[in-house]
Amino acid sequence: MPTPKINPLVKLFKSIVILLLLVLAVEIVWFGIGSQLFRIKSKEVVIDYSIEPPSIKQISSLDAFRVVVSRSLFNWNRRPKTIDQQPVSEVDLSSRWQLSGVVNTGNAIYALFSEVSGDRRLRLEQGMYLEKWKLKSITAEKVRLGNEEEEEVFYLKETSLIQASSKNRLKKKVKKVENIEKNRTINR
């Protein structure tokens, strides 16, 4: 009776399993002997734990962070609201604020105000308040604000014309000074 042929893949699988078992046995012996030799060679290592670890700093309660978490993350004025402790003086509104721009986005019209003696900037829409003054109307040239008693009008300054005329005056003065200097050097 002929012997059945064994598939070559089965032979390969059996030989790989036997090889892996031999490698496993060698590793067990190697690490077993190696760890015993290490225990023999090593001396008792004394670790001094008398040094105190640094103290853990206590963090604030969750209520302290609620203000930060409650504000919208992607908002242009995410900074905390500053509460002025000083009462608003009866000085004219235009001496504290100036209209620095008007923006028309198509969807909304904004009036840009900047503090005269400070670095605060505000972007306001119609109906919003600047101090105790309500924005009544915004046009390309002016912004009307009002309270119960008075009305204030802010006009947009024509900075490009002012800058151009002052530059022309400055150029003329520089030319005069240059001419005077040339005349002095020639006369010497």
C-alpha positions as CSV (number, residue, x, y, z in Angstrom):
1,M,0.0,0.0,0.0
2,P,1.4,3.3,-1.0
3,T,2.0,5.9,1.7
4,P,0.0,9.1,1.3
5,K,2.0,12.2,0.3
6,I,2.2,15.0,2.8
7,N,1.5,18.5,1.6
8,P,4.8,20.5,1.4
9,L,3.0,23.5,3.2
10,V,2.2,21.2,6.1
11,K,5.8,20.1,6.3
12,L,6.9,23.7,6.3
13,F,4.4,24.6,9.0
14,K,5.6,21.7,11.2
15,S,9.2,22.7,10.8
16,I,8.5,26.4,11.6
17,V,6.6,25.4,14.8
18,I,9.4,23.1,15.9
19,L,12.0,25.9,15.2
20,L,10.0,28.4,17.2
21,L,9.6,25.9,20.2
22,L,13.4,25.5,20.1
23,V,14.0,29.2,20.1
24,L,11.5,29.6,23.1
25,A,13.3,26.9,25.0
26,V,16.7,28.6,24.4
27,E,15.3,32.0,25.5
28,I,13.9,30.4,28.7
29,V,17.3,28.8,29.6
30,W,19.2,32.0,28.6
31,F,17.2,34.4,30.7
32,G,16.9,31.9,33.6
33,I,20.7,31.6,33.8
34,G,21.3,35.2,33.0
35,S,19.0,36.4,35.8
36,Q,20.7,34.0,38.3
37,L,24.1,35.3,37.4
38,F,22.9,38.9,37.7
39,R,21.6,38.2,41.2
40,I,24.9,36.7,42.2
41,K,27.0,39.6,40.8
42,S,24.9,42.5,42.0
43,K,25.2,43.7,45.5
44,E,22.4,45.0,47.6
45,V,21.4,48.4,46.3
46,V,20.2,50.9,48.9
47,I,17.8,53.6,47.7
48,D,17.4,56.6,49.9
49,Y,13.8,57.7,50.0
50,S,14.3,60.3,52.7
51,I,14.1,63.2,50.2
52,E,10.6,64.5,50.1
53,P,9.0,65.0,46.7
54,P,7.8,68.5,45.9
55,S,4.4,69.4,47.2
56,I,1.5,69.3,44.9
57,K,0.2,72.8,44.2
58,Q,-3.5,73.1,44.9
59,I,-5.5,74.4,41.9
60,S,-8.4,76.8,42.1
61,S,-12.0,75.5,42.3
62,L,-14.1,74.9,39.2
63,D,-16.0,78.2,39.8
64,A,-12.8,80.2,39.1
65,F,-12.6,78.7,35.6
66,R,-16.3,79.0,34.7
67,V,-15.8,82.6,33.4
68,V,-13.2,81.4,31.0
69,V,-15.1,78.4,29.8
70,S,-18.4,80.3,29.4
71,R,-17.0,82.7,26.8
72,S,-17.1,81.7,23.2
73,L,-13.7,80.5,22.0
74,F,-13.7,82.0,18.5
75,N,-15.0,85.5,19.3
76,W,-13.1,88.6,18.3
77,N,-13.6,90.2,21.7
78,R,-12.9,87.2,23.9
79,R,-11.1,89.3,26.5
80,P,-12.8,89.6,29.8
81,K,-15.1,92.6,30.2
82,T,-13.4,95.4,32.0
83,I,-15.6,97.0,34.6
84,D,-14.7,100.6,35.2
85,Q,-14.8,101.4,38.9
86,Q,-14.6,105.1,38.1
87,P,-17.9,106.9,37.6
88,V,-18.4,108.4,34.1
89,S,-17.7,112.0,34.4
90,E,-19.9,114.7,32.9
91,V,-17.2,115.5,30.3
92,D,-18.4,115.5,26.7
93,L,-18.6,112.0,25.1
94,S,-16.6,113.2,22.1
95,S,-13.7,114.1,24.4
96,R,-13.5,110.4,25.5
97,W,-14.3,108.6,22.2
98,Q,-13.7,109.2,18.5
99,L,-15.2,107.5,15.5
100,S,-12.4,105.7,13.8
101,G,-14.3,103.9,11.1
102,V,-17.6,102.7,9.6
103,V,-17.7,99.2,8.2
104,N,-20.5,97.9,5.9
105,T,-20.3,94.1,5.5
106,G,-23.5,93.9,3.4
107,N,-25.3,92.1,6.3
108,A,-24.6,94.7,9.0
109,I,-23.1,98.2,9.4
110,Y,-20.7,98.7,12.3
111,A,-19.3,101.8,13.8
112,L,-15.7,101.5,15.1
113,F,-14.9,103.7,18.1
114,S,-11.6,104.1,19.8
115,E,-10.8,105.6,23.1
116,V,-9.0,109.0,22.9
117,S,-6.8,108.5,25.9
118,G,-6.5,104.8,26.0
119,D,-6.3,101.6,23.9
120,R,-9.9,100.3,24.0
121,R,-11.6,99.7,20.7
122,L,-15.3,99.0,20.2
123,R,-17.3,97.7,17.3
124,L,-20.9,98.7,17.7
125,E,-24.1,98.1,15.7
126,Q,-27.2,100.3,15.6
127,G,-29.1,99.9,18.9
128,M,-26.0,99.0,21.0
129,Y,-24.7,101.3,23.7
130,L,-21.5,103.3,24.1
131,E,-21.4,104.0,27.8
132,K,-24.9,105.3,28.4
133,W,-25.5,106.5,24.8
134,K,-27.5,104.4,22.4
135,L,-26.5,104.3,18.7
136,K,-29.4,105.6,16.8
137,S,-28.1,105.6,13.2
138,I,-25.0,104.8,11.3
139,T,-24.2,106.3,7.9
140,A,-21.0,106.4,5.8
141,E,-20.1,109.8,7.1
142,K,-21.5,110.1,10.6
143,V,-22.9,108.2,13.6
144,R,-25.7,109.5,15.8
145,L,-25.9,108.6,19.5
146,G,-28.5,109.6,22.0
147,N,-29.6,109.3,25.6
148,E,-32.8,110.4,27.2
149,E,-31.8,114.1,27.2
150,E,-29.2,114.7,24.5
151,E,-28.0,113.7,21.1
152,E,-24.4,113.5,20.0
153,V,-23.1,113.2,16.4
154,F,-19.7,111.8,15.5
155,Y,-18.3,112.6,12.1
156,L,-15.8,110.4,10.3
157,K,-12.5,112.2,9.8
158,E,-11.0,112.5,6.3
159,T,-7.5,111.3,7.3
160,S,-6.2,110.9,3.7
161,L,-6.9,114.5,2.8
162,I,-5.4,115.8,6.0
163,Q,-2.3,113.6,5.6
164,A,-1.8,114.6,2.0
165,S,-2.0,118.4,2.7
166,S,0.4,118.0,5.7
167,K,2.8,116.1,3.6
168,N,2.8,118.8,0.9
169,R,3.4,121.5,3.5
170,L,6.3,119.4,4.9
171,K,7.8,118.9,1.5
172,K,7.7,122.7,0.8
173,K,9.4,123.4,4.2
174,V,12.1,120.8,3.5
175,K,12.8,122.4,0.1
176,K,13.1,125.8,1.6
177,V,15.6,124.6,4.2
178,E,17.6,122.8,1.5
179,N,17.7,126.0,-0.6
180,I,18.9,128.0,2.4
181,E,21.6,125.4,3.1
182,K,22.7,125.5,-0.6
183,N,22.9,129.3,-0.5
184,R,25.0,129.2,2.6
185,T,27.5,126.8,1.2
186,I,27.8,128.8,-2.1
187,N,28.4,132.0,-0.2
188,R,31.2,130.6,1.8
